[in-house]
């Protein structure tokens, strides 16, 4: 199963941070997760190195 989590960036901190941490925690438990973000640039300061197996398009 793959989790698809969608995030609409509003303030770059709360909403995106919650979605990012949720995805990271699910992935740490071995789940397959895709985070869909409408503004990827908002993630640059939060996770500049990304995470393992990150893919953006």
N, C-alpha and C positions, 0 to 999 in steps of 0.2 A: 504494500500500500504506500502511496505517496501523499503526504500532506501538502496541499496548496493553501498558502496563507497570503491573503491580499491586504495591503496596507496603503491607505490614502494618507499621504504626508500632509499634516496640517501645521504643526509647530516644530518639526525636526527633532523634538526631544522625547516627549511622552509616548505618543502613538508609535513612532518608529522604534523607539527603544523597547517597548513592550513586545512588539512583533519580533524584533531581532533576538531578544532573550528567549522568547518562546521557541523560535526556530532552533536556536543553539541548544536549548535544553532537550528538545525532541531529538535532534541529531545526535546529541551525546548519549542518548538511550538507544541508539541504533536505528531510529526511524529515518526514512527518506523524506526530506522537506524541501519545498520550493517556496521562497519568499518573493512575492510579486509586489514591487514598490513603484508608485507612479513618479517618484523623483529619486533616482539612484544617487544623485549627487549629495543628497542629505545624509547618506550613509557613509560618505568618505571620512568625515571627522570621527564618527563613532567606531568604525571598524576599518581603519586604513589598510590593514593587511588582509581583510576579508576573513574567510574561514576555510577549513579544509574542503576541498571539492567544490569551491565556489565557482559559479558560472554566471556571467552577466551577458545580456544581449539586448 
